[in-house]
Amino acid sequence: MPGTTKRLLQGLLNKHREEQKVDVPFKKENTFLFDSEAFRYLALRKNGIQLDNEQTLSYIRSWDHSVNEYTRLMAYVVTRPLHGISKTLSLNEAEQLIRKLSRPIAEIARLVEENIQRARECKEKMRNNPELALQGIPQNNTVVKRLEHPRTVCSCLVCGCDWRRHKHPTYEFITHRTYVKPNKEMSLNDIDQYIDKLKEEERQIQDVYKKLARYLHANAILPINDDFPDYIRYFLREEQMKQSAGARNAEVITNLEKMMTDFISDMEQFKKTIEDQRNSPNATENLCPEDIFILVGTLYHLPINGKQIREQVEGIEYSQGQYSIQREVHIDLPAKAASSKVMLQLRTIMS
């Protein structure tokens, strides 16, 4: 291998073995070297740059080498044992679903805290003015507005962070005021019961999401970067700005801070023991990918906030699908491509 490529690749595989406990052999049979000289040749020709015979022959040798390496690669692949991809696909679908939930869960967490505060304020006002019972309990309701293109959001005062650290929301979470009437003749006890229902849903949401996050840490195909604490921090800054402007939301801020601290503590504790549990039958709390969809379904069916969670996730899925369609580029190959050297060798290998 040219330069330091071999040493760097060995270091990467060693790190993978230490962190993931998966040993990937590094030998000639499963190592393939391609270079970009052929692409450079095409770029030069397309831009009208003339090459002498010696340069052209060098690029031809490079191309032939890459074709031979590709042939070796495909010959190696067809000898490998078949892999049941259904489990991998199911795991990937579960993983993608959990990743989509980070912002919706954080948005709903703040919404629930705001609505608990609204209900308590309503209760205090009703003590002095019982006629307010006719209006109902003021609550913040939400509408999900899909965006045509993702927006880059950064709350840094002086931004010097990598763009990948920013949030790229695909929808707006628009809040408006509504009124809830548990009964025709609402009493203070009805408000207490409604607050209890909000708290119970909040507990269920946090419990389910922690299970999903632990499952993700134990089984993720891609590296984990849990966005949930980041979204809570972002919402905390917004609530603190409201407080500075005169809003009485100290309880919302306190509860969001506690929620974030508890979540981070739970995840840290889980990560400390995950290596010891990796070979244990209880490593992922006996969850399988199918269980993930059932757990998420319980969130969707929550009587107060389930609809908002579902709409947010569906908005993310719709936007991602639209962006994928917009990024797709269809290329029509010339008819002679079917008889090229590469295709002929591929047919020989696969036959």
Residue, then its C-alpha position, 0 to 999 in steps of 0.5 A: m500500500p502507498g505511503t502510510t495507508k497500511r499503518l493507518l488502516q491497521g490502527l483503525l482496525n485495531k481500534h475497532r477490535e478494542e472498542q467493538k470487540v470485532d476482529v477484522p482480519f487484514k491480509k492480502e485476500n481481503t485487501f484491495l487497492f484502488d486509485s483515482e488516476a483514471f478519474r483524473y485522466l477523464a477530468l483532464r480529457k474533459n477539460g481539453i488537456q492534451l497528454d503525451n503517450e507516456q502519460t497516457l500509458s501510465y493512466i492506462r496501467s492505473w485503470d487496468h490495475s483498478v479493474n483487476e482489483y475490482t475483479r479480485l474484490m468481486a471474486y472474493v465477495v461471491t465466495r463469502p457465506l450468505h448473510g441474512i439481511s432481514k435482521t440487519l434491515s430490521l435493526n437499521e429501521a429500528e435505529q433510524l426510528i429512534r434517531k428520529l425521535s430525539r427532537p419530538i421527545a424533547e419538544i413534547a417534554r417542554l410542551v408538557e412542562e409548560n402545560i403543567q404550569r398553565a394548569r397550575e396557574c389556572k387552578e390558582k386563578m379559579r380559587n379567586n374567580p370560579e367563573l374561569a371554570l367555564q373557559g377550561i384549562p388553558q393549554n399549549n397545543t401544537v401544529v407541525k409545519r413541514l419545511e421545503h428545505p432543512r434549516t441550519v440552526c445554531s445558537c452560538l453567539v460567536c459560531g466557530c463549530d463544525w456545521r455537523r454540530h448544528k441542528h437541521p430541522t425539517y419542520e416547524f413546531i408551532t404552538h397556539r393556545t387552546y382550552v381543555k375542559p375535563n368536565k362540563e362543570m370543571s372543578l379544582n379536583d378536575i385540574d389536579q387529575y388533568i395534571d396527574k395525567l400530564k405527569e403520567e404521560e411525561r413519565q411514560i415518554q421518558d421511560v420509553y425513550k430511555k429504553l430506546a436510547r439504551y437499546l440504541h447504544a447497545n446495538a447501533i450500526l452507526p456511532i451514537n450521537d444522542d441529540f436529546p440532551d442537546y435539544i433540551r439544552y437548546f430549549l432551556r436557553e429559550e426558556q431562560m431568555k423568556q424568564s429574562a423577559g419577565a416570564r414566570n417559568a422557573e418550574v419549567i426550567t427546573n424540571l427540564e434541567k432535572m430531566m436532562t441530568d437524569f437522562i445523562s446520568d442514566m445513559e452514563q451508568f448504562k455505558k459503564t456497564i455495557e461492556d460487561q453486559r455485551n455477552s449477557p442475555n440481558a444486555t439490551e433488556n431483551l429487546c429486539p427490533e420488533d419491540i422498538f416499533i411496539l414501544v414507539g407505538t405506545l407513544y403514538h397512542l398516548p391520549i394527550n400528546g401521542k398525536q403530536i409525537r406521531e405528526q413530528v416523526e411523520g414530518i421528518e420521514y416525509s421530508q427525508g423522503q422528499y430530499s432523497i428524491q431530489r438528490e437522486v440522479h439517473i444516468d443512462l449508460p451507453a449501450k456499449a457499456a454492457s460489453s465493457k471489460v469490467m462487465l464481461q469480467l463481472r459476468t464471468i465471476m457471477s456465472 
